[in-house]
Amino acid sequence: MNNERFEDLKDAYVLGALPEEERRSFEDYLAAHPERQAEIDELGAVAGLLAFSPQEQEPSPELRSRVMEVVEAEAEPRRVRGRSTFARVGDFLSVRSLALGAAALLVIGLLSWNVLLQGQVQDLQGQVADAQAQQSKTIELKGSWAEQGATAEVASMQGNEIVLVARNMPSVPEDRTCQIWVIKGDVPEPSGLFQPDGNGTATPITNSIKKADVIAVTVEPAGGSEQPTSDPVLLAEL
């Protein structure tokens, strides 16, 4: 894989839309060029920010089934005895024409699916660009996880939507989760849950941060807590 191919495939990779062989080739290239990982992390984080991930598409099962039934039925050798050579040649040509037609129909279906997928990738890119253009304010979070290399910020979007965007977060046990708190005075309000993801996460903050004093993140039991049970791993004073 070269740089041009990497550029062509990186969006589909973030969407999880690459076939297995191309995915392995892509990841081998990424391992050999770790300086490109930041691009993948950025795409993954913003895709999460949009809470938009195109559903994986497959060619229509009805189309695939119908085409394969025609191919298998018509391509099966016909055991015809006592017929003329010309009649058998005619049968062969008929079967061959039907098989080729069915194969062409299958190719058209696969090409249509590919065009649809490419359209979804372009739509995601457009929404990413729109989201970046709309972003008006960010607040960086500090704390022990930030000292370990994690980056986190609260992003204020148009329409009063607030999200916490995080990258390079440490993993937590399966029975634990990260919980966001909006703290006003001495009162912490549960404001969202997320599982850390090395590729980046974006989580809506469910409470308004207007008149809040602090935004914090703690590690809590799975399902979250009514009150913090641990010290913040990330926080920002407003």
N, C-alpha and C positions, 0 to 999 in steps of 0.2 A: 504494500500500500504506500502511495506517495502523498505529499501534502495536498494536492488537488483532490484526490479521492477522499482524504480525511475531511476536507471542507464540505464535500458533497454529502457525506454520510453522518456528520456529527449531530445534525438535528434529529434525524431518524433514530440515531443511537440513544439520545436522551429520551425519546418517546418510547423506547423499547420495541421499535418496529423493524429492526434488522433481522434477517435470517441468521440462523445459528452460525453458519460458516463465516459470513461477513462480520458478525458480532465478534467472533474470536479474532479475526484478522484486524479489526478495528482496535480491540483491546491490546493486541500484540504491538501495534504501532504506538498506542498510547503509552504502554510500558516502556518502549524504547525512546519516547519523546515526552518525558514527564512534564516538560515546560508547557505542554498543551492542555494539561489537566485542568488548569484554571478556566479555560474556555468551557469545558464540559461542566465544571462546577457552577459557572455563571448561568449557563443555559438551564441546568437542572433547578437552580434556586429560583430563577424567574418563572420557569414553568410551574413550579409549586406555588409561587406567589399568585399566579393567575388561577390557581385551583383548576387548571385545565390540562387534561391529558387525553389526547385523542384515543378513543377506543380502538383496540387492535382490530383490524379488518381482515377478513378472509373472503376469498371468492365465494359467491353464493353457493351454499350446499345444494340447493335445488339445481342450479346450473351445472355444477360439477357432476352430480348424480345422473342427471339427464344425459349429459354428453357421454359419460363413461358407459351408460347402458347402451347407447346407440353404437359406440365403438366396439364394445365387447360382443354385442349381438350380431352386428353386421360383419365384423372381422373374423368371426369363427368360421373355419373352413367348412364349406358345404359338401356333404357326402352325397353327391348326385351320381347315380349310375344310369347307364343306358341312354345318356343324352349326347347330342352331337358335340364335336369339338368347338364349333362356333357358339353353341349355347353356353358351354362352360367358360369360354373366353368372355362372353357377355356378362355372366355372373361375376367373374373376377373383376371386370372393369366397374361393375355396379358397386361391389363391396368396397373397392379401392376408392371410388369417388365419395361414397358415404363416409368412409373413415377419414379421408382428408378433409371433408367438409366439417365433420365433428371436431377434428383437431383444430381447424381454423376457428371454430366457434369458441373452443376452450381458450385459445390464445387471445381472442378478442375480449373474453371475460376477464382474463388475468391482466391484460393491458388496462382495461377500465378500472380494475381494482387499484392498480399502481397509480393511475392518474388521480383517483380519489385520495389515496394516501398522500401523494405529493401536494395536493390541494390543502389537506389538513396541516401538513408541515408549514406551508406558506402562511396559512391562517394563523398558526401559532406564532410564527415570526412576527407577523403584523401586530398581534395582540401584545407580544413582548415589547415591541417598539412603542406601542401606545402607552403601555403601563409605565415604561421608563420615562416617556415624555410627560406623563401626568404626575409622576412622583414629585412632591413638593417639599418634603421635610423628612429628615432622618435623625434618629437619636441613637448614638452608639452605646452599647452596654459593656460594662467592665466587670471584673470579678475573677475568681479562681480559674474558671474555664477559659476566660480570655487570656490569662497568663499561660495556659497550656496550648494556645494556638487557635482557639475557637474565635470566630468573629460573629457578632450578633448586633442587629440594629432594629429599631422600631421605625417603620416607614409609614408616613401619613400620605394617603392617596386622596384624590378628588372623590367627593361623595362621602367624606368623613369615614372612609374605611381605613382601619389601622391594622397593620400586620407586623409580626415579628419574623424577620428573615435571619436565619442562622446557617453558618457553614463550619465544617471541620469540628463538629461537636463530638465530645467523647461518647462512647456507647454506654448504655445503662442496662442492668439486668432485665429479663423479660417481665419480671413482676414489679418493675418500677417504670415511672414515666416522668417527663418534664412538665411542670405546671407553671403557667404564667400568672402573676399577681399584679393587680393595680392597687396601689396602697395610697389611701387618702387619710392623712393624719396617722393614727395608729391602727387603722382598720384595713386589713388586706382582703381584696375581693378576688375570688377565683375567676380567671379570665382566659382560660384556654389550656388545652393539653396537646403535647406532641411527643413523638418518638424521635430522638436524634438520628440524623442521616448524614453520613459523611459527604454525600453529594449535595447537601443543602436542603433546608426545609423552610417553608413559609406558612405561618399559622396566624389566622385572624385573631385579634384581641377582642374579646366579646364584651368588654366594658369600656366605657368612655374614659379617656385619659385626661379630659378637661378637669382642672382643679386637683389633679392627682399630684402626689409628692414623689412617688417612686414607682418604677416598673421593675419587677424582679422575676427571676426564674429559680425554682427549687426542684429537687428530685423527690418525688412523692410515690407512694404505693400506686400500683396500676389502678386506673379509674379516678385518680385524683383525691384530694383532701379538702375538707371544709376550711381548715386553717393550715398554714405551713408547718411541716414537721421537721424541716431541716434548714440550715443556713442557705442563703441564696448562693447559687453558683454564677449567676449573672445579674447585674442590676444597673439601673441608671436613675439618677436624680433628675426630676423635671423642673 
